[in-house]
């Protein structure tokens, strides 16, 4: 008599990055290109930050990443050349509050297309928007 073991894999839950707009002026993060490392993230109001000052910027969105993953806010590479400092925040998969960005010593407008980069660490990068 032979024993045969059969292994079955449960269908993997689709990994989706959810965004909820919690402000009427919030903009949905978007990828600038297929090869972009993250999503472009914009603030939902105008800010003027005095020299040597810092501000916690509002995005008007909250996010949900799949369990076991996280999102990270990172500056665009061009910002380092300008001396702009952005807190490299980690957003855990169970955090449901507003996404805010620590920004230091700069003037930023709601219309600034290349404000920040939101990188979401998933094996499949699919996005669904709520709101």
N, C-alpha and C positions, 0 to 999 in steps of 0.2 A: 504494500500500500504506500502510495506517495501522498505527501501533503502539499497542496498547492496554495500559496498565499497570493491573494489578489489585493493590490493596493489601489484605492480610488482616491482621487483628489476632488475635494469639493470645489465647485466653480468659485473662482476668486471673486470677491466683491469688487466691483468697478471702483477704481480710485478717482474720485471727483473732487475738485476744489470748488467750494461754494462761496459766493459773495452775496452779502445782503446790504443794500443801500439803506442807511439809517438817517440820511440827510437828503433833502430835495436837490441839493447842489452837488451831490457825490457823483463821481465819474467811475464807470466800470473799468477796472484795470484791463489792459490789452497788451498782447505781444506785438512788438514793433515789426517782427519778422518771424518766419518759421524757426530760424536758428537762434532766436533770442533766448538768453539764459533765464529771463524772468518776465514778469508783467510790468508794464509802465504804470506807476501809481501816482495819482495827482492829489493835491490838497483840495479841500472844498471851499476855501475862502482865501482872501489875500492876507499876507503877513509882511511886516517890515520888522526885521530883527536888527537892533542896533549893534554897532561894533562891540565885540566881546560879549554879546548877549546870546541867549539861547531860548528856544521856544519849543513847546510840544505842539506839533502841527496836527490838525484834524484832517482825516481823509473822508469822513462821512460813511465809512463802510465797516462792516464786521465780516469775518471770514470763518470758514469751517474747512479744515484740512482732514483727510482721512486719518483714522487712528494709527498711531505709530509713525506719523510724519510731522513735519513742522514747516512753517514759513519763516523766511528771514528777510528783513529789510536791509538792503545794501545800496551804497551810493553807486552811481554810474562811474565808470572809470575816469571819465573826463573831469569829474569833480575834484579828484585828488590834485590835479594840476592847478586848480583854482584855489586850493587851500580850504575847500568846504568840508566841514566835519558833519557827518551824519551818524547817529548812533546805529550800530549794526544790531538791531533788535531781533530776537528770536520770538516767534509766536507759536506757542504750543498748540497741539491739536484740540485741546479741551478749552481753550480761551475763546470766549464769545463776545467780549467787549469791543469797543471801537478800536480800529487800528490807528495808532498815532505814531508820529515820527519825531524823534529828538533831532533838532536842526540847529546849527550854531552859526551866527554872524553872517546873515545873507538876506537879500530881499527876494521873496518868491511870490509869484502870482498864481491865482487859480488857473490862469490861462497857460502857465508854463507846461508845455507838453512833456518835457523830459525831466520832470520833478524827481522822481525816485524810481527804484526798481524793486519790485516785490518778487522774490524768488520762492517758489513753492517746490519742496522736495518730494516728488512723487515718481512712481515708475511710469505712469501714464499721465500726461498733462492734458486733462480735459477740464473744462470750466463750465459751470452753469451759474447763471445770474438769477437772483431772487430780488424783486423790487425794481 
